[in-house]
Amino acid sequence: MDEQMEQRQERIVVGVDGSAPSIKALEWAVEQARRTGAKVEAVQAWEVPTMYGSGMMVLPGGEEFDKSAKQSLEAAVNGVLGASRDVEVEHHTVGGHPAKSLIDMAEGADLLVVGSRGHGGFVGTLIGSVSHYCVSHASCPVVIVRASD
């Protein structure tokens, strides 16, 4: 057997935005990694809003959005892993549209895991626009995790 194939560790990319479905997706991805020995790449994408406040408000730079995303992602991963550090979880924050960012990050991955709807979802929808886009465009299998009602 090829030596590179033996040493290759599976990659599970998971989208995290702090919403209940995304936390469930992260939990699912971590549990799957425990079963398979894969590593998890937790991704939180952010965008500077087109409308931020009102009037002549000065927008904060992208650094502030990235800093906030890093804090949010770290809190989510720490909340899911707790004291257990038996799964390798890499943190990635990406400036850009969440769906496109996840598709780009999942290039070459073995699995992409997303919540059924995140912070931008409409209450009552079964699948959000990001998860729908991922199912339609990902180059790897996609798992959509619903949060408990």
Salt bridges, closest charged atoms under 4 A:
GLU27 OE1 - LYS24 NZ 3.71
GLU31 OE1 - ARG34 NH1 3.48
GLU41 OE2 - ARG11 NE 2.80
GLU41 OE2 - LYS39 NZ 3.71
GLU41 OE1 - HIS92 NE2 3.70
ASP66 OD2 - LYS70 NZ 2.66
ASP86 OD2 - ARG34 NE 2.85
GLU90 OE2 - LYS39 NZ 3.06
GLU90 OE1 - HIS92 NE2 3.15
ASP104 OD1 - LYS100 NZ 2.73
ASP110 OD2 - ARG8 NH2 3.00
ASP149 OD1 - ARG146 NH2 3.73
